[in-house]
């Protein structure tokens, strides 16, 4: 894959990783099991916001010219 603007092959994902979202969800679940409902709800909300951000972001980012496509 190449950048449509500069032709570079230095392309990376522009999304928040599913691994990070999974860690946030795991932490929220652990907090709920520990009886900490407030932080658990905040963790679930943060994961939801991260997924929402991913739906709005472009898929790829060029490392050379910072174009998102």
C-alpha positions as CSV (number, residue, x, y, z in Angstrom):
1,X,0.0,0.0,0.0
2,X,1.2,3.5,-0.8
3,X,0.2,6.9,0.4
4,X,-2.1,8.7,-2.2
5,X,-0.4,12.0,-1.5
6,X,3.4,11.3,-1.4
7,X,3.6,7.7,-2.6
8,X,5.5,6.5,0.5
9,X,5.1,3.0,1.8
10,X,5.6,4.1,5.4
11,X,1.9,3.4,6.3
12,X,0.5,2.5,9.7
13,X,-2.9,2.0,11.2
14,X,-4.7,5.1,12.4
15,X,-7.1,3.2,14.7
16,X,-6.9,2.6,18.4
17,X,-5.8,-1.0,18.8
18,X,-8.4,-3.6,19.7
19,X,-5.8,-4.9,22.2
20,X,-5.9,-1.6,24.1
21,X,-9.7,-1.6,24.1
22,X,-9.7,-5.2,25.4
23,X,-7.4,-4.2,28.2
24,X,-9.7,-1.4,29.2
25,X,-12.7,-3.8,29.2
26,X,-10.7,-6.4,31.2
27,X,-9.9,-3.7,33.8
28,X,-13.5,-2.6,34.0
29,X,-14.6,-6.2,34.5
30,X,-11.9,-6.7,37.2
31,X,-13.1,-3.6,39.0
32,X,-16.7,-4.8,38.9
33,X,-15.7,-8.1,40.4
34,X,-13.8,-6.2,43.2
35,X,-17.0,-4.3,44.0
36,X,-15.9,-1.0,42.5
37,X,-18.9,-0.1,40.4
38,X,-18.1,3.5,39.7
39,X,-14.7,2.9,38.1
40,X,-16.1,-0.1,36.3
41,X,-18.8,2.1,34.7
42,X,-16.1,4.6,33.7
43,X,-14.0,1.9,32.2
44,X,-16.9,0.6,30.1
45,X,-17.7,4.2,29.0
46,X,-14.1,4.7,28.0
47,X,-14.1,1.6,25.9
48,X,-17.3,2.7,24.2
49,X,-15.8,6.1,23.5
50,X,-12.7,4.5,22.0
51,X,-14.8,2.3,19.7
52,X,-16.7,5.4,18.7
53,X,-13.5,7.2,17.9
54,X,-12.4,4.3,15.8
55,X,-15.5,4.4,13.7
56,X,-14.8,8.1,12.9
57,X,-11.1,7.8,12.2
58,X,-9.5,7.1,8.8
59,X,-8.0,3.6,8.5
60,X,-4.5,4.5,7.6
61,X,-1.8,7.2,8.3
62,X,1.3,8.0,6.3
63,X,4.4,8.2,8.4
64,X,6.1,10.7,6.0
65,X,3.5,13.3,5.2
66,X,1.0,12.5,8.0
67,X,-1.9,12.1,5.5
68,X,-4.8,10.1,6.8
69,X,-6.8,8.0,4.4
